[in-house]
Amino acid sequence: MLSMPDDCILQVTDLKKHFPIEAGFFRRKKIGAVRAVDGVSFSVETGRTLGLVGESGCGKTTTARAILRALDPTSGSVLFRTREGIVDMVKLKGPALKGARADMQMVFQDPYSSLNPRLPIMDIIAEPLKAHGYPKKEREERVKELLSLVGLRPEYARRYPHSFSGGQRQRIGVARALALRPALIVADEPVSALDVSVQAQVLNLLLDLQDRLGLSFVFIGHDLSVVRYLCDTVAVMYLGKIVELAAVDALYEEPRHPYTSTLLSAVPDADPHAPWRRDIVKGEVTGDEREIVGCSFEPRCPYAQEICRNQTPELSSGTVQDSTHLAACHFAGALDLEGVS
Ligand code: SF4
């Protein structure tokens, strides 16, 4: 019998996704593995938003795909509260997996390539409904309802993607994700391909839908201002691991991991007269094809000491007794790190 806290919709434990590196004439020899996701654990409360942030290649999108089972994880568990009860997404197959996916949908990064240019909007949004056996009449009604929900006119249903702007296309992507009335949406950088002027409209739409439909989100982003605006909890990833996990304000105002502080230094201040702090991270990213002994951020960390090279830091509250703010640093809570107000 699977269980998780009553207020949780998703609980990810020690999730790993390693891609084998093969060599030899028939590529039969495994000489290592790229540890794209390497032991990630977090949970999402019902009706709340968890943000996953980090630089490109840190494993955010692979984590999202492994949760949805668009990729098969190497190990770990993904407990998810569906309409039928709690399931482990990692162990599901066939119709059971298809059923669970109805409750967990994805909004993709690029609204230009994620919509089939040869299909009218009606067919694009109705795709998941068709896959789940909804009759034609019901599909058409639902598509019109969804278009209104995302702020588009139902008459647009017969138009093709090329007649819409980037913001409108992303609204169509959101409508498609909502077609089966999911409880959780995984949004993979849903506004990063949009003009800044349109980003706010789509973000406000997501917040509005969360309010009206009680949705939960896993929001992947690299724009820290956007993540702060939308998320309740934030997990910072570095080389496939979570290095800091906390409520959004605590993480932004009092970071406990040097990497988080460095990321935050890149957030522009709204005050044009404020001095600009910009920490440049020196050093190389450690190769991810071998198991890292010690702290993975050590080659770039200005606070590194001997223990950092020999002992892998666990995600913990460090010197401060606060189980809601965790960092994977031997000196978490003891370093004088700058955040943003
Ligand atoms: Fe830096 Fe050491 Fe903390 Fe790693 S454990 S972030 S190297 S101080």
Residues whose N, C-alpha, C, O or C-beta is under 5 A from the ligand:
A	BS01	SF4	P258 C295 F297 E298 C301 Y303 A304 Q305 C308 P313 A328 C329 H330 F331
